[in-house]
């Protein structure tokens, strides 16, 4: 009986000592990734890791390795020159976007690409991707709209670029841009109305003057004489 109690006490002691060391807690704006064992994700695919989006979990010693993904909002500086717009215009754009690693199903894309990467590396990939998205969106808008209508440009960027960012496991939060026009978009000049042909000048009818010797003094002019 004594040996049993000693054994139980040893087990409890091991649990008290090891559990805090093996327990991992996800901080705010953080996702835990425990790699080393196969698991099924929410879509039924086999992954060699498990995701702990919040709360705590027990790490299997030796077998599992702990990784942390920072999901805090990440500022991405943008500076674009020679942005081609509709109608052949050119603008330059400067500003900042905010992205973050998604905590939804797209997190697996982020794990494959950004696990154990620094935030600066994530920002560099996001900046390169957003630059391509912004240039594509601007190509369908006039230069003045791109430079001045921030909300419309953001809407176009969001609609055309959301899928590309999801493939990276990133979520697009907001975009602030300021632009300046280098070259205006060409606009079709109004077509002038067709020129109306000027009427031919009407020549005043003239009556041929009779020669001075056509009648003598006292005679009536030919057109005043009665017919014979």
Buried (B, 14 or more C-beta within 10 A) or exposed (E): EEEEEEEEEEEEEEEEEEEEEBEBEBEEEBBBBBBBEEEEBEEEEEBEBBBBEEEEBEBEEEEBEBBBBBBEEBEBEBEBEEBBBBBEBBBBBBBBBBBBBBBEEBBBBBBEBBBEBEEEEBBEBBBEBBBEBBBBBBEEBBBBBBBBBBEEBBEBBBEBBBEBBBEBBBBBEEBEBEBEBBBBBEEEEEEEEEEEEEEEEEEEEEEEEEEEEEBEEEEEEEEEEEEE
